[in-house]
Amino acid sequence: MSSHVLTAVAWPYANGPRHIGHVSGIGVPSDVFSRYQRMAGNRVLMVSGSDEHGTPITVQADKEGLTPQQTVDKYHRIISEDLRGLGVTYDLYTRTTTGNHAQVVQEIFKALYRNGYVIPKTTTGAISPSTGRTLPDRYVEGTCPICGYDGARGDQCDNCGNQLDAAELINPRSRINGEVPKFVETEHLFLDLPAFTETLGKWLSTKTGWRPNVLNFTKNLVDDMRPRPITRDLDWGVTIPLDGWRDQPLKRFYVWFDAVIGYFSASVEWARRSGDPDAWKAWWNDPDAEVVHFMGKDNITFHAQIWPALLLGHNGQGDRGGEPGPYGLLNLPTEIASSEFLTMSGSKFSTSRGTVIYLHDFLREFGPDSLRYFISAAGPETQDVDFTWDEFVRRVNFELNNEWGNLVNRSISMAYKNNGAIPAAPRPTAADEELLALSRAAFDTVGGHLQRSRFRAAITEAMRVVGAANKYLSEQEPWKLKDDPERRDTVLHTALQVVQDANTLLTPFLPHAAQKVHEALGGTGIWAAQPELLDVPDLDIPGRINPILTGDYTREQARWVSTPIQVGRPLQKPTPIFSKLPPELGETGPEWAPIER
């Protein structure tokens, strides 16, 4: 019986194109995981979307002379197209400006409010003296009063992890224009986080298998939780469904509050579009379902602390108890797969600082699988990793080309030249059986790593099979066996079987290349499905058209098992699977590569 696995992927912000640092933490790891789970026979629901509310959108809209809606329409499509090009197999990639999302956010809020986990407070808000607009906490920067870090935001310090208030910062300044903000009193609604101290602590104590960076960071926060604002003075966002609040033109839900609820609202939208509005329940109400979140380390707080608190509050399971909300008992995260940062020249990728490689530029120049391979094999899974063109060129040329591409091409070329089809293996020896046993055993090893989101270990084991097969061919020298066709055919059959096995093992990482290898081995049909970008009507807003990423991943394709190759299947003369990169690229980068400025 298959298991239900929800892959919940952090929502990229729709105020500009995304860069390769973003997809190193969300796009590639989440898709590798989801593709493996589908191949293993599990029922996967992979959801995410563009985060489209909040001040960053209004700031970008002002820069471009657009409305906020025009801005998110522009960048949501760009982001969706890039994720499609990368091959990220979302069941639904949607957006937070849908009518469905607003309704779900409001229902979750009302459940929290009824259960007593939302409290009103008069607080101090930051105002821009030059524009009169409210500055959200994250747009106020200054020195942390706790650890002294100069660069703390008004909502939290990324250096020490403590929650802050913008008025507490030393030497506060606007991140938009550098001016000193004016602080005024304003009333807002707060999530009463201290009311989850006991239940959240008990829940976290059961997560002994989580990555240490996630668990340690979150446990340190639980002991000192404070109420967190869930509303803002802003005219761009989801409205607040309470008397005295719903009609105020400058009161909206804080962007973080509505964005984390997107994992659930996207699942509801997917179900509604599937024709079975209750289909989401198999992933959200069944306690045996697995819920895995993917994000960068700067989002750990929201996914391991605040989102679980919202779910507990909706469920009536916080320290104050309560009644389950309209969606029943919703599952909390099973796993938080948080990646570290992919840096460039030692700094985080940053559009504003000119340290950036945009995803669409990379895909246009090098294709998706070279990036997917680099992130899987050398990405920031457990520690920050500095991207260099030299390392990228080395990985592509010496690992993808010289190891994997070379094994595929020379194995199929020799079989095509000598047989025209996949030969039989009339005379196997111990050397053949040893290689085949290694290849078959790798399915359990690689699969075990992928189940636990250990992508670097998984791809290393898969490439170990590739290396063993190349060594086997070099030792057996089938090109010298013209006078012994039975032995030559046995060696080639063995090599082709391992090529097929290795292709299966590498399919989650290299789906585009895997389809080509499948076809080079004489296979037909879909081996590795790809997502589609569709324009669909909004389910609740008449006249609104939304681009979504989706796909049919239930049809016949690769399965996580060693399948015997079909003797006699015709082969075609192979063409190179990968292209070698010029060595000088490692020294200079491509012409479009930006420099820090």
N, C-alpha and C positions, 0 to 999 in steps of 0.2 A: 504494500500500500504506500502510495507516495505521500510525502509530507508537504505542508503548505509553508512557503518561505516568502516573507515580505522583505524586499530590498528597498529600503527607504533612503533616498539619496538627497544630500543637502541641496537646497535651492540656490542656484547662482543668481546674483543680482542683475537686474535688467537695466543697468545704467551705462552699458558699454559692452563691446565684444569681450569674450573670455580669453584668458591666456593659458599657456600650458601648465602653469602652477595650479590653476583651479582644477583641471582635470586629473592632475596627479593625485589629488586627494579624494575626488568624487567620481569622475567619469570612468577612468580606466579600472580602478579596483572594484567598483560596484558592478561593472559589466562583466569582468572576468568571473567574479563570484556568481552572478546570475546565470551566465552561460553554463558554467559548470553545474550548477544546481539543476538546470533544465536537462542537461545531458545525463545527469544522474537519476533522472526520472521524477524529480520533485516538481510541485506546482508552484511556480514563481509568480509573484506580482511585484513588478519593479516600477516605482512611481517617483516622480519629482516634478519640477516645473520652475518657471522663472519667478523670482521674488520681485514684485512690481510696485510695492507701496513704500511710503516713507520719504524723508527729506532728500536722500541721495537722488531720487528720481526728479524731484522738483528742482534741485540744483542743476542737474544735467539738462533738464528741459529749458531752464533759463539760459544756459550756455548756448543751446542750439536754436533758441527761438521757437521752441515747440511747446505744445501742451504736454502735461504728464502722460496722458493716454497715448498721444502720438509717439512720445519717447519710448514707452514700454512696447508699443506695437512694433516699432523699428527694431529694438534690440532683442525682443523675444524671438522674432523671426531669425535674426542673425545667429543667436545662441542655438536655436533649434536646428538650424541648417548645419552648424558646426558639429553639434553632437550627433546628428545623423551621419555626417562624414566620418566621424570617429568610430561609428558603428555601435553606439550605446543602445542596447536593446530594451528601451523602455516599453512597458505595457501602456503607460500613459505618462507623457511629459506635457504638462499643462501650464497654467499660470494662476497668479493670485488675484487677477482682476475678473475672474469669472463670477457669474451669479451664483453658481453652485458653491464656490469657495466662501463667499460672503455669508451664505445661509448656514453653512456648517460651522464657521467661526462663531457666528452669533448663537447658535444652539449650544456649542461647547461653553461659551461664556455664561449663558443663562444657567446652565447646570452648575458651574462654579459659583455663581452668585447665589443661587438657591441654597447651596450647601454651605454657605458662609465663608468661602475662601477668597472673596473679593471684598476689599474694604476701601472706603473713600478717605482721602487724606489731602490736606492742604499742604502744598510743597512749594519749593522755590524753583522756578523755571528760568532758563536762559533765553534772553531776547537779543536779537541783533540790533544794535543802536541805529545802524544805517538803513535797514530795511523794515524794521518793526516785526519781522517774522520770528517765530519760535525757533530756537536751535535745539534739536534733540541732544540728549546727553552725549551720544557718541560723536557729535560734531563739535563738542567742546573738548579741548585738549589742554593738558597742563602737567604739573608735577604731582605725582602720587603722594598724598599725605602720610601713607603708611610705609612705603619702601623707598620713596625718593626718586622713583623712575620718572624721567622727563619725557613724556610721550604717553602718559596715561590718558584714557578717555573718560568722559563724564559718567559712563555707566559701569566701567570696570577697568582695572589695570591688568594688561596682558602680561606684565612682568611678575607680579605676585599673585594674580588671580582673584584679588578681592573686589567685591562689589562696591561701587562708589556712587556718590552723588556729585553732579557737576559743580555745585556750589562749594564742595569740599576741596576741590583742586587748588593747588598753589599756583599762582600766576596763570589763571585760565585764559584761553584765547580761542577764537573761532577757527576751526579748521578750514572754513570756506574762504575767509578773507583776512584772518589774523587779528581782527579787532577784539578788544576786551568786551565780553558780553555783559549785558545788564541783567540782573537777577530780580524777578518779580514773583509775587505769590500767585499760585494758581491751584485749582482743585483737580485731582485726578483719581482714578481708580487703580488700586494696587492688588497684585496677587500676594496673598498673605503667606509667603514662603515659610516663615517660622512654624506655621500650622502643619507643616509636613516633615518636621525635623525627625520625629520618631519613625514614622512609616517609611520615609525616604532612606533613613539610615539603615533600617532593617532590610529593606530591599537591596540596597547597595552591598550589604554584608554577604548576600548570596552570590554576588558576581565575582567569585574568586578567579574565574578564568579569563576575565577581561584583560586587555593590554594594560600593563602597569601604568603607562602615562595617563590613561583615562581614569583608572580606579584611584590612583593616588591623588590626582588633581581634584577629583570630585569629592572624595572623602574629606579633604581639607576644607571644602566649602560648606559642607553640611552643618558643621558645628557653629558657623557664624552667619546664618542666613537672615536676611532682612526683607521686609516687604519690597516688592519690585513693581514699578509702575507699568500698567498695561494699556494706559491711554496717553495720548499726546495732544498738544495744541497744534493741529495741522489740518489742512483741508483735503488731504490726499490719502485715503485709506478706507478701511471698512468702518461703517458707522456703528454706534454703540446702541444696542436695543434696550434702552432703559428710559423711562419717563424722565424728563429734565436733561437728558443727554443726547437723545437721538436727533433732535432738531438743532443742536448747536453746530454752526458751520465750521468751527475750529476745534472740534473734538473727534478724534478718530482712535482706533486701536493702534497701539505701538506696532511697528512693522515686525518686530521679533515675535510678538504674540500671535499674529495671524499667520506668519510664515511657518512656524513649527506645526501648526494645526494642518498645514498643507499636506502632510503625509497622509492624514486621514481623509481630508476633503478630496484629494486626488484619487484615493481608493474608492470613495463614494461615486465620484464622477465616472471613473472607469466602469464601475458596476452599472451605473445608469446607461452608459453607452453600450454596454455588452448585451443589453436586453433583459438582464436580471438585476434589478435594483438592490437586491439583498446579497449579491455575490461577494461583496466585501467582507461579510461576516466570517467567512472561512479563515481569513487572515487576522481579523481583529477581535473576534469573540471566542474563537476556539483556543483554549489555553495551551494546546499542544503545538500551535503554529509557532514558527520561528520568525522573529522580527529583528532585522539587522540594519543598523544605521551606518551610513558612510559619510564622512566629512573630514575637513581639516582640523587641526588641533585647536584653532581659535574658536571653534564651535562646540567644544566639549561641554562647556557650562550649560548651553541651551539643550543639549541632547541627553546628558546624563544627570541633570539636576532639574531644570525648569520644565522641559517637556514631560518627564515622568511625573512631576508634581501636578501639571495640568491634567494628565490622565487620571491620577489618583483622585484629584478633586472632582472631575467629572463622574468618576466611578463611586463617589461617596466613601473613599477609602483613606482619606487623610486622617490626621490626628483627631479631627473633630467628627469624623464619620460623615453620615449623609446618605442620600438616596442615589442610586445609579441614574445617570442622565439618559436622554432619549436614545442613545446608541448602545445601551447595555454596558457590560463590563468590558472595557477596551484593554487590549494587551499592552503591557509595558515593553520597552526594548529588551530583547534577548542578548544582543551584542552591540557594542559601540565600536565600530572599526574606524578609529581616528588615525589619520596620517599626519606626519610632521610636515614641514614646509619644503617645497622645492625652491631653492634660492638661485640667484644669479649674481656672480661677483660678491657672494657672501651676504646679499641682501634679499629680502622677500621680493618676489615679482611685484612691481608697482607701476601702474600706468602713469600716475602723476609724477613719479620720479624718473620715468623713461627706462626703467628696468623691466622689460616686458617682451615676450615672444607670443604674439597672438596666435590662437589656435588655428584660425582659417589660413594664416600665412604658412604655418607649419604643414598643415594638411595639403595645401596646394603644392608645396615644394617637395615634400618627402612622403606623402601618403600616410594613412592612419597606423599601419602595423609597426612601422619603425618607432613611432612614439609610444605605442602600446607596449612594445617590447622593452624600450628603455625604462619606462615607468615601472613595469613589472619586475625587471631584473635589477635595476639600479635606482629605483625611486625612493621617496622619503617615507617608507613604511614604518620605520621605528625611530628614525632620527632625521634631522634636516640634511638635505643633500644639495650640493651646489651643481647646477647644470652647467656643463662646459661642452662646447662643440667638439673638442678633441675626444672626450669620452663618448659622446654620441656617435661620432664617426667610427671609433674603435669598435663599439658594440655592434653597429650595423655591418661593418665590413668583415670583422673577424668572427663574429658569432652568428649573425643572421645569414650572411653570404657564405663565408668560408666553411662554416659548420653545417647549418641546416640546409641552406640553398644548394650547397655542393653535394650533400648526401642525396637530396631529391633528384637533382639533375643527372648525376652520374649513374645512380641506380636505374632510373627509368631509361636513360639513354642507352645503356648497355643492353637492357632487356628489349628495348625497341629494335635496336640494331641486330641483335642475335635471334630474337624470337617474334617480334612484332606484337607480342601479347605477353600476359603474365605467365611465366613458365611454371611447370610443376616442380616438386622437390623430390626426385626419385632416390636421392642418396644422402640423407641427412647424417651429420656427424655430431660429436659432442660439442664442437665449437658452435655449430648452428643452434643446437638446443640451448646452450648456455646463453647466447644472445637473446633468443626468443623468450627464455624464462625471465631474463632481466627486464625485457620490454613489458611482458605481462604483469610482472610484479610492480612496475611503476604506477599502474593505475590506482592501486591502493595507497601507495606512498604519496603520489601527487594529489590524489583526491582528498586524502587526509589533511594535507596542508591547505588546500583550497577551502575545505569545510571550515577551517579555523582562520580563514583570511590571511594565511601566511603565503603571500604571493611570490616573494623572492625565493623562498625555499622550494615552492612548487615548481617554478619555471627552471630553477637550477637542477632539480631532479629530472625534469623532462629533457633538458639539454644534455644531461648525463647519458641518457639513452642515445641521443644523437651522436655524442662523442664515441660511445662504444660501437655504434654501427659503422662510423667512419673508420675506426681502428680495425674492425672486423673486415671491411672491404680491402683495406690496405694489406692486411695479413693474408687474406685468401686469394687476392689478385685474380679475380675472375677473367680479366682481359688476357691472362696467360693460359687459359684453359681451353683453347680452341680444339685441342685433341682429346678433351675429356668433357664433352657437352653435358653429360649427366651431372657431373660435379659443378660445372659452371652454372647450369640451370638451378641447381639446389642453392648455390650461394646467392644467385640473383633473386630467387624466390624468397629466401630468408631476408635479404636486404629490403625487398619491397614490402614484406610483411611488417618489418620494423619501421619502415617509412610510414606505412598506414597507421601503425600504433602511435608513433611519435606525432604524426599529424593530429590524431585524436587528442593526445595529451596537450598539444599546443593550441588547439582550436579556441579555448576560452581567451587566450592571450592574442592570437593572430588569426582572427576569423576570416579576414579577407584573403590572406595567403592560404589558409586552410581550404577554402573553396577551390582555389586554383590547384592545389596539390591533389585534392579529391578528383578533380577533372583530369589532371595529368595521369592519374592512376587508372583512368578509364571510367571513372564514376560519373553518374548523371544525377540531375535533380539538386535540391537544396541540401548542402552539407552544413553551412553556418548561416542562419537567417540574418537578415539585416532590417533595421527599422525603416519606417516610412514616415515622411512628413506630409500631413494632410491638413487641408483647410476645412474646418467643420463649424456648423452653427453653434453658438453658445446655447446651452440647454435652458437657460433662464432669462437671458437678455435678448429680446427680439432685435434682429438686424445685425447683431455682433457676430463676426467670424473670427474664430481662433485657430491659429496653427497649432497642431499637436504632433508629437512623435508617438507612434504606436507600431504594432506589428503582429503578425501571426507567427508565434513561436511554438505552437502546439503541433504543427505539421511535422511530417517525417524529416528528420535531420540527424546529425551525428549523435551517437549515444556513448556513454562513458564505459566502454568495454572494448576489449581486443576482439575484433571481428576478422575471421579468416579471409584473406584476399581471394578473389575469384580467379582460379586458374583458367587461362584461355581468354580472359577479357582483353580486348584489343587495346593497344597503347598508341598514343600519338607522340610524334617527336616533341620532346619537352622544350619549353622556353624558360629562360631564367625567372625564378619566382621573385627575387629581389634585385635591386640595382645597386652596384657599388658606388659609394660616395667618393668624390675626389679628396685625396689626403689634405690638400690645402684648405678645405672647408674647416678642418679641425683647428686651423691656426687663425682664420679670419672670421668664420661664420659666413652665412649667405649675405648678399648685398643688402637685403632688407633688414638684417638683424640690427636692432637698435643698440645704442651704447648709452651708458649712464650719462646724464647731463644735468 
